[in-house]
C-alpha cells in the first residue's frame, strides 16, 4: 500500500475534511480483483458504507456494481456507477418497488409477503430484474448486538421455518448478510450453517449473495479460504456468487482532518475540535470504538494528556482520551485514521455543525483535490 503523507495533507487540506488516498483505494481494489479472478465471484460496492461517487470511475474498473438499501442509493448507483445494481430493503412501499425495478438488476425481498404483494410489479420485468430472498441463518457471529442481523427477534431475513409451504416461483437467488468488520472464519462457519438449512433450495437458483461485512482487504484475512468457499458454491450448485463489502473497498483509505479550536481544563486538559463525534464519525458512539489518531497514543503513554471533544452542545460529543509527545496548541491539526467508510454516509448537520469537505489525495503527484465543500445552503435545504 502507498504510505499516506499525512503531514503534507494536514498542511494542504481544509478543516474539517475527509481525505481519501487514491493510492490506498487502488491497492484495496487490487486485492479484491485477485479474489474475483481466482474465485469467479462478483464483488459489489455496498453504498451504505461508502458512497463517494466522485471515485466511482476508479472503482468500476474493478468491481461489478453496487448494492443499494433504498431507491435513492439505487438511483445513485445507476446514474454514477453504471454497472450492476442490487437492491434490498427490510420494508418497501409500492412506489419504492416501482422505482427500484427501473434501476436495479437484482431486487431482494425481506419476506414472502412483500414478494407476493409486489409480484404483479416485478413479474413485468422478468428477464431483466432478478428477484431474490434474504434469509436469516439464525447463526450469530457479531460482537455488537446493534449490528447483528441474526440477533434474537431480528427483523432481517427469512428464517428456515418460514419456507414451509411457500412457493419459490420466480425466485432466482438467495441472499444472507450476517457479518460486520470480520475476517474469513466467521463467514466459513455461517456458510456451513446456511448450506445445512437452505442448501436444498440452491439447485433451483441462479445466484447466491454472501452479503457484506467481509474485511477482505484487512491484514490477516484468509483469501485462500474465501476463494475456496466461493468455488464450493459455484461448482456444487452452478451459481453466480456475489460479495458486497463496503468497508473492504475503503478500509484504511481515508482520514478526517480536524483542528484544535480551544483548550479548557476540568480535572484534565480538554481540547475542543472542529470535528464532532456525533456529527462526523457517529460509529465511534454507535459501535462503539476508539479511533486511531496519527501521532496520538493511549492515555498515560506520553507526557501530554488530553480529552478530545467536538463543538456541538451534546455533552457526550467526546471522541476520547489520548496522549501526545508534545502539548497541543490552538490551531494544531489532527488526523483521525480510517475515516472513509461509515462517516460521509452517516454524518449530520446537528446543531448546524459544518459538514467536512470531501477531498482526494493522489500520492504519486502529492496532489490534494477538494472535491466538495458544504455551505449554509446545504444545511438550510435539508430543513423546511
N, C-alpha and C positions, 0 to 999 in steps of 0.2 A: 504494500500500500504506500501511497505517497505520504510524506510527512508534512502535515499541515503546518504552515508557517504562522503560528498563532500570534506571535509578536507583531508581525507585519500586518496581519488582519486587524489587530486591535488598534493599530495606527490609522488604518485606512477606512474602516467601517464606521457608519453612523452608529449611534447608540440610542435606544436598544436596536439590535438587529440579529436575525437569524442568518448565518452564513453557511452555505453548503459547498463543500470542497468537491469539485467535479472529478478530480483525480481519484478520490476515495469512492465516489459513486461508480466510476468506471471499473474500479477494482472489484467492488461488490458484484457488479453485473458480470464480470468475467468468471467469477466463481459460480454464479447462477447459470451462466451459459454452459459451463462444464457439466453441471448437473443435468441440464436439458439434453445435451449431446450424448452423454453416457447412458442416461436412463430412458430417454424418449418422452419424459414428462414435458408438459407445457406449463410454464410459470407465469402467473399474472401478478400485477401490482395491486395490492389492496389499498384503495384510495382512502379508506378510513384511517390508515396510518400515515400515509404520505401522499399528498395531492398537489405537489408543487409543479404545476403543469408547464411552467417555462422550461423544465428539464425533460419533459416527455419525449422530445425528439431524440435525446440520448438514450433513454430507457427503451423506447420502442424498437431500437435497433436490435435488442436482445430478447425482450420479453414479448409474449404473445398477446397480451391485452391487459385489461384491468378487471377487478371485481368491485362492484358497487353495492352500497347498502341503502340506496334511495334513488328516486328518479333524478334528482339533481346531480348526484355523483355519476349516475349512468350517462346523463347528458354530457357531463364534463369529459368522461372517457370517450364517448362517441365523437364529440367535437374536437378534442385536443389530442387524443392518443391515436385513434384511427385504426385500431385493430379489434380484437375480440372484446366484448363487454359481457360480463357475467354478473347477474343481479340477484340479490337476496334481501328480504326484509322480513322480520318476525310478523308484521301485520301490514296488509295492503288494502287501500281503497280501490274502487273500480277505476277512478281517474289515474291512480298510480300505475295500475296494471296496463292501462291503455298507453300511458307514456313509456313505461318500461319496454313494452312489446315493440315500440317503434325504434328503440335504440339498443336493444340487447340481443345477444346471440344465445345466451342461456338465461332462463328465468327459473329460480329455485323457490319453491313454496315451503312454508314452515308447518303446514298442517294439511291433512287430506281435505278438510272442509274448505280451506281457501282455494286449494287446487280445483275442487269440484265446482265451487261457486263461480270461479272465473274460467271454467273450461270453455264455454262458448267464445270467449275472447281469444284465448291462446290457441285454440284449435284452428282459428283462421290463419294463424302464422305457422302452421305445421310445415316442417321442412326448412324454415328459416330460423325459427326460435326453438331451441331445445329445452324442454321442461324437465326439471328435476325436483327431488325432495331432500330436505335437510333432515338427517336422522340424529338421534341422541343415543350414543353407545352406552350411556349411563356408566361411564368409567372416568373418574376424576383424576387428573394429573396436575391440576393447578394448585398453587400455593396461596393464592389470594381469592377468596370467595367471590369478590366483585367481578372477577374476570374468569370465572369458571363456568362454562356453558353446561357442564354436567353436574352442577351442584343440585342438591335436593330441591324439587319443585321448580326446576329451571323452565323457563318459557321457550327455550331454544331447542328446536329439533323434535322429531317424532320418535317416540320410544318403540321398541320392537313389538310390544303387545298391541299397539295401535294398528299394526299392519293386518291383524286378523280380520278376514272377511272384506278387505279393501281391494278395490281394483287399481292396478298399476297401468291401465290402458293409457298410452300416450306418454308415460314417464320414461325418459331416456337416460337418466343418471341419478346417482345418489351423492350426497354431499355431507361431510361431517367436519366440524371445526371445534376442537376441544383444547387446543394448546395456547400458551401465552408466554412468549420470550423463552422458549425451551429448546434444548438440544434434541438429538435424534431419539434417544432411548424412550422418552415418553410417547413419541409417535409410534415407535415399534410396538410398545405394549398396547396402545389404544387401537392400532390397526388390527392386532390379533383379536381383540375383543369385538371390534366392528365386524371382522370377517366371520367370526363364530356366530354372531347374532344375525347379520344381514347378508352373509355370503350367498345364501340360496337365491337371492334376487339379482345378483350380479351377472349371471349368464344372459339375462334378458336386457342388459343395459349397454349403452354406447360409451358412457364415460363415468369416471369416479373422481370426485373433487375431495382432496385430503385437507382442504381448508388452510388456515394460516397459523401464525404463532411459531413458525419454524425459524430458528436463528441460524440459518444455513451459513451465513457469512461470518458467524462468530468463531473465534479461535476455539478449536476443540470439537467442532461439530463433525460427526461421523458421516461424511459424504458418501463413503463406500456403502455404508448401511442404508442410507436413503436411496441410493441408486438401485441396490438390490431389492428393496421393498417395492419401489415403483415398478421394476421389471417383473416382480412376482405378480402384481395385479394385472399388468399389461398382458403378460404371457398366459396366465391361467384363465383369465376371463375375456381376453381380446378387447381391452378397454383403452380409451384415451385417458390418461391420468393427469389431473391438474393440481398444482400447488398455488396458493395465493398468499404468500407472505407480504406484509407491509414493511415491517421493521428490517427484514433481511436486506432489502434494497437500500434503505437509508441508514443502516446501522453504522455508527461512528463516522458519519459523513459531515455532520454539521455542529456548529457551536452557536451559543446565544451570547452575544456581546452585551455587557451591562456596564454601567458607570456608577461610581460612588457619588451620591448627592450630598450626604451629610453623615456625621458620626456623632451618636449620642451615647450617654452612659447610664445604665441601670443595672448595677452589680457587675456589669461587664461592658466592653465596647460593643456597640451595635451600629453597623454600617447600613444606612438606608440607600438602596439602589434604585435605578430607574427601571429595573425589571421586577416583575411581580410573579410570585409562585402561583397565585390563584388565577392570574390573567394569562400568563405567558408559558408556564410549564405546569399545568394542572395535575399531570400524572404524579408529580412529586408528592402531592397531597392524596391523590386517589389510589395510588398503588399500595402503600406509599413507598418512596425510596429517597435516598440521598444522592443527588447528582454529584459528579466529579467536577472540580474546577482546575483549570490549568494553573500550576504552581500553588495550588491550595492543598492543605494537609488536614488530617483529622484533629479534633480538639486535643490540645496538650502536646502535639508532636513538635510544634515550633513555638517560638517565643511570643509571637503576637497573635492573640486570640480575638475572634470577632463572631458575633451573631449577625447573619446577613438577612435583611428584611426588605420587603417591597414597599412601594409608595401608596398602596391602597389603604382604605380605612379598616380593612379586615384585620382584627387583632392577630389572627392566625396566618397572616401573609408573611410567614417566616420560612426562609429557604433552609436554614440550618446553621450549625456552628462549625467554623473552620479555624485553622491557624495558618499563619504565613511567616515566611522568613524575615519579612520586613513589615513595618507598620503601614497600614492603608492611609491614604490621604484623599481628600475630596478631589474628584476628577480622575482618579485611578480607574482603569478599565479592567474588568474581569471577564474570563471566557468560561462559560458553563459548557461542558462537553456532552457529546451525543444528544444534541438537541434538534435534530432534523425531524424525527418521527414523533407523532402524537404531541406535537407542540403547535405548529401552524394550523393544523386541522382542528385543534381544540381551544385555541385562545379566544379570549373575550375582551370586550371593552367595558367591563365592570368598573364603576367609578369614573368612566370616561378616560381610563388609563390608555395612553398611546400604544397602539399596536407596533411591535417591532418591524422595521424594514426587512425585506427579504432580499438576500444577496447571494451571489455565487463567487467562488474563488477558483481561478484557473491556475493550478500550481506551476505549470510549465512556464507561463508568462508572468507569474506572480501578479495577476490582474484581478482586482476586485470589481465586480459589477453590481450596482444596485438595481435589482430587477423590479422592485415595487416598494413604494412608500405609501403611508396611510395618513389621511388628513382628518380634520374635524368633520368633513362631509361624510366620510365613511362611517364615523360614529353616529352622526345625526340620521343618516339614511337607514340605519338598522332599527330606528325607533319611529314613532309616529307623531 
